[in-house]
Amino acid sequence: MKSGNIADRSGQYEIIGKRGARTGVERTVVKGEPLPPTPKSGQTYVLVDPTKNGSGKRNK
């Protein structure tokens, strides 16, 4: 996902380099919020640890 895109899930997003290399740098993003700018041009994000709080599930 590119910076500025709206996060479809809450969690930890890792910055990925231009050539697909993992950087180890993560950002916490809340569902519905835009992904923040990356430090360098051409970098993207990948969701590495989705939030596991159960929000959005139906109660029975």
Phi and psi in radians as a Rosetta constraint file:
Dihedral C 1 N 2 CA 2 C 2 CIRCULARHARMONIC -1.598 0.35
Dihedral N 2 CA 2 C 2 N 3 CIRCULARHARMONIC 2.712 0.35
Dihedral C 2 N 3 CA 3 C 3 CIRCULARHARMONIC -1.057 0.35
Dihedral N 3 CA 3 C 3 N 4 CIRCULARHARMONIC 2.526 0.35
Dihedral C 3 N 4 CA 4 C 4 CIRCULARHARMONIC 1.626 0.35
Dihedral N 4 CA 4 C 4 N 5 CIRCULARHARMONIC -0.392 0.35
Dihedral C 4 N 5 CA 5 C 5 CIRCULARHARMONIC -1.164 0.35
Dihedral N 5 CA 5 C 5 N 6 CIRCULARHARMONIC 2.647 0.35
Dihedral C 5 N 6 CA 6 C 6 CIRCULARHARMONIC -1.447 0.35
Dihedral N 6 CA 6 C 6 N 7 CIRCULARHARMONIC 2.265 0.35
Dihedral C 6 N 7 CA 7 C 7 CIRCULARHARMONIC -1.216 0.35
Dihedral N 7 CA 7 C 7 N 8 CIRCULARHARMONIC 2.255 0.35
Dihedral C 7 N 8 CA 8 C 8 CIRCULARHARMONIC -1.575 0.35
Dihedral N 8 CA 8 C 8 N 9 CIRCULARHARMONIC -0.164 0.35
Dihedral C 8 N 9 CA 9 C 9 CIRCULARHARMONIC -2.508 0.35
Dihedral N 9 CA 9 C 9 N 10 CIRCULARHARMONIC 2.596 0.35
Dihedral C 9 N 10 CA 10 C 10 CIRCULARHARMONIC -1.399 0.35
Dihedral N 10 CA 10 C 10 N 11 CIRCULARHARMONIC 2.570 0.35
Dihedral C 10 N 11 CA 11 C 11 CIRCULARHARMONIC 2.698 0.35
Dihedral N 11 CA 11 C 11 N 12 CIRCULARHARMONIC -2.878 0.35
Dihedral C 11 N 12 CA 12 C 12 CIRCULARHARMONIC -1.633 0.35
Dihedral N 12 CA 12 C 12 N 13 CIRCULARHARMONIC 2.168 0.35
Dihedral C 12 N 13 CA 13 C 13 CIRCULARHARMONIC -1.940 0.35
Dihedral N 13 CA 13 C 13 N 14 CIRCULARHARMONIC 2.208 0.35
Dihedral C 13 N 14 CA 14 C 14 CIRCULARHARMONIC -1.629 0.35
Dihedral N 14 CA 14 C 14 N 15 CIRCULARHARMONIC 2.471 0.35
Dihedral C 14 N 15 CA 15 C 15 CIRCULARHARMONIC -1.382 0.35
Dihedral N 15 CA 15 C 15 N 16 CIRCULARHARMONIC 2.284 0.35
Dihedral C 15 N 16 CA 16 C 16 CIRCULARHARMONIC -1.955 0.35
Dihedral N 16 CA 16 C 16 N 17 CIRCULARHARMONIC 2.344 0.35
Dihedral C 16 N 17 CA 17 C 17 CIRCULARHARMONIC -1.242 0.35
Dihedral N 17 CA 17 C 17 N 18 CIRCULARHARMONIC 3.018 0.35
Dihedral C 17 N 18 CA 18 C 18 CIRCULARHARMONIC -0.936 0.35
Dihedral N 18 CA 18 C 18 N 19 CIRCULARHARMONIC -0.683 0.35
Dihedral C 18 N 19 CA 19 C 19 CIRCULARHARMONIC -1.693 0.35
Dihedral N 19 CA 19 C 19 N 20 CIRCULARHARMONIC 0.281 0.35
Dihedral C 19 N 20 CA 20 C 20 CIRCULARHARMONIC 1.533 0.35
Dihedral N 20 CA 20 C 20 N 21 CIRCULARHARMONIC 0.101 0.35
Dihedral C 20 N 21 CA 21 C 21 CIRCULARHARMONIC -1.338 0.35
Dihedral N 21 CA 21 C 21 N 22 CIRCULARHARMONIC 2.380 0.35
Dihedral C 21 N 22 CA 22 C 22 CIRCULARHARMONIC -1.292 0.35
Dihedral N 22 CA 22 C 22 N 23 CIRCULARHARMONIC 2.445 0.35
Dihedral C 22 N 23 CA 23 C 23 CIRCULARHARMONIC -1.753 0.35
Dihedral N 23 CA 23 C 23 N 24 CIRCULARHARMONIC -0.361 0.35
Dihedral C 23 N 24 CA 24 C 24 CIRCULARHARMONIC 1.452 0.35
Dihedral N 24 CA 24 C 24 N 25 CIRCULARHARMONIC -0.044 0.35
Dihedral C 24 N 25 CA 25 C 25 CIRCULARHARMONIC -1.638 0.35
Dihedral N 25 CA 25 C 25 N 26 CIRCULARHARMONIC 2.192 0.35
Dihedral C 25 N 26 CA 26 C 26 CIRCULARHARMONIC -2.112 0.35
Dihedral N 26 CA 26 C 26 N 27 CIRCULARHARMONIC 2.665 0.35
Dihedral C 26 N 27 CA 27 C 27 CIRCULARHARMONIC -2.239 0.35
Dihedral N 27 CA 27 C 27 N 28 CIRCULARHARMONIC 2.449 0.35
Dihedral C 27 N 28 CA 28 C 28 CIRCULARHARMONIC -1.550 0.35
Dihedral N 28 CA 28 C 28 N 29 CIRCULARHARMONIC 2.198 0.35
Dihedral C 28 N 29 CA 29 C 29 CIRCULARHARMONIC -2.275 0.35
Dihedral N 29 CA 29 C 29 N 30 CIRCULARHARMONIC 2.390 0.35
Dihedral C 29 N 30 CA 30 C 30 CIRCULARHARMONIC -1.621 0.35
Dihedral N 30 CA 30 C 30 N 31 CIRCULARHARMONIC 2.453 0.35
Dihedral C 30 N 31 CA 31 C 31 CIRCULARHARMONIC -0.883 0.35
Dihedral N 31 CA 31 C 31 N 32 CIRCULARHARMONIC 2.330 0.35
Dihedral C 31 N 32 CA 32 C 32 CIRCULARHARMONIC 1.570 0.35
Dihedral N 32 CA 32 C 32 N 33 CIRCULARHARMONIC -0.143 0.35
Dihedral C 32 N 33 CA 33 C 33 CIRCULARHARMONIC -1.711 0.35
Dihedral N 33 CA 33 C 33 N 34 CIRCULARHARMONIC 2.666 0.35
Dihedral C 33 N 34 CA 34 C 34 CIRCULARHARMONIC -1.292 0.35
Dihedral N 34 CA 34 C 34 N 35 CIRCULARHARMONIC 2.573 0.35
Dihedral C 34 N 35 CA 35 C 35 CIRCULARHARMONIC -1.229 0.35
Dihedral N 35 CA 35 C 35 N 36 CIRCULARHARMONIC 2.423 0.35
Dihedral C 35 N 36 CA 36 C 36 CIRCULARHARMONIC -1.237 0.35
Dihedral N 36 CA 36 C 36 N 37 CIRCULARHARMONIC 2.879 0.35
Dihedral C 36 N 37 CA 37 C 37 CIRCULARHARMONIC -1.069 0.35
Dihedral N 37 CA 37 C 37 N 38 CIRCULARHARMONIC 2.574 0.35
Dihedral C 37 N 38 CA 38 C 38 CIRCULARHARMONIC -1.567 0.35
Dihedral N 38 CA 38 C 38 N 39 CIRCULARHARMONIC 2.746 0.35
Dihedral C 38 N 39 CA 39 C 39 CIRCULARHARMONIC -1.110 0.35
Dihedral N 39 CA 39 C 39 N 40 CIRCULARHARMONIC -0.567 0.35
Dihedral C 39 N 40 CA 40 C 40 CIRCULARHARMONIC -2.233 0.35
Dihedral N 40 CA 40 C 40 N 41 CIRCULARHARMONIC 2.653 0.35
Dihedral C 40 N 41 CA 41 C 41 CIRCULARHARMONIC -1.099 0.35
Dihedral N 41 CA 41 C 41 N 42 CIRCULARHARMONIC 2.490 0.35
Dihedral C 41 N 42 CA 42 C 42 CIRCULARHARMONIC 1.536 0.35
Dihedral N 42 CA 42 C 42 N 43 CIRCULARHARMONIC -0.084 0.35
Dihedral C 42 N 43 CA 43 C 43 CIRCULARHARMONIC -1.440 0.35
Dihedral N 43 CA 43 C 43 N 44 CIRCULARHARMONIC 2.696 0.35
Dihedral C 43 N 44 CA 44 C 44 CIRCULARHARMONIC -2.331 0.35
Dihedral N 44 CA 44 C 44 N 45 CIRCULARHARMONIC -3.108 0.35
Dihedral C 44 N 45 CA 45 C 45 CIRCULARHARMONIC -2.120 0.35
Dihedral N 45 CA 45 C 45 N 46 CIRCULARHARMONIC 2.655 0.35
Dihedral C 45 N 46 CA 46 C 46 CIRCULARHARMONIC -2.407 0.35
Dihedral N 46 CA 46 C 46 N 47 CIRCULARHARMONIC 2.412 0.35
Dihedral C 46 N 47 CA 47 C 47 CIRCULARHARMONIC -1.275 0.35
Dihedral N 47 CA 47 C 47 N 48 CIRCULARHARMONIC 2.102 0.35
Dihedral C 47 N 48 CA 48 C 48 CIRCULARHARMONIC -1.941 0.35
Dihedral N 48 CA 48 C 48 N 49 CIRCULARHARMONIC -0.385 0.35
Dihedral C 48 N 49 CA 49 C 49 CIRCULARHARMONIC -2.584 0.35
Dihedral N 49 CA 49 C 49 N 50 CIRCULARHARMONIC 1.561 0.35
Dihedral C 49 N 50 CA 50 C 50 CIRCULARHARMONIC -1.157 0.35
Dihedral N 50 CA 50 C 50 N 51 CIRCULARHARMONIC 2.584 0.35
Dihedral C 50 N 51 CA 51 C 51 CIRCULARHARMONIC -1.164 0.35
Dihedral N 51 CA 51 C 51 N 52 CIRCULARHARMONIC 2.406 0.35
Dihedral C 51 N 52 CA 52 C 52 CIRCULARHARMONIC -2.048 0.35
Dihedral N 52 CA 52 C 52 N 53 CIRCULARHARMONIC 0.998 0.35
Dihedral C 52 N 53 CA 53 C 53 CIRCULARHARMONIC -1.783 0.35
Dihedral N 53 CA 53 C 53 N 54 CIRCULARHARMONIC -0.059 0.35
Dihedral C 53 N 54 CA 54 C 54 CIRCULARHARMONIC 1.380 0.35
Dihedral N 54 CA 54 C 54 N 55 CIRCULARHARMONIC 0.091 0.35
Dihedral C 54 N 55 CA 55 C 55 CIRCULARHARMONIC -1.149 0.35
Dihedral N 55 CA 55 C 55 N 56 CIRCULARHARMONIC 2.515 0.35
Dihedral C 55 N 56 CA 56 C 56 CIRCULARHARMONIC 1.578 0.35
Dihedral N 56 CA 56 C 56 N 57 CIRCULARHARMONIC -0.105 0.35
Dihedral C 56 N 57 CA 57 C 57 CIRCULARHARMONIC -1.481 0.35
Dihedral N 57 CA 57 C 57 N 58 CIRCULARHARMONIC 2.584 0.35
Dihedral C 57 N 58 CA 58 C 58 CIRCULARHARMONIC -1.331 0.35
Dihedral N 58 CA 58 C 58 N 59 CIRCULARHARMONIC 2.469 0.35
Dihedral C 58 N 59 CA 59 C 59 CIRCULARHARMONIC -1.494 0.35
Dihedral N 59 CA 59 C 59 N 60 CIRCULARHARMONIC 2.438 0.35
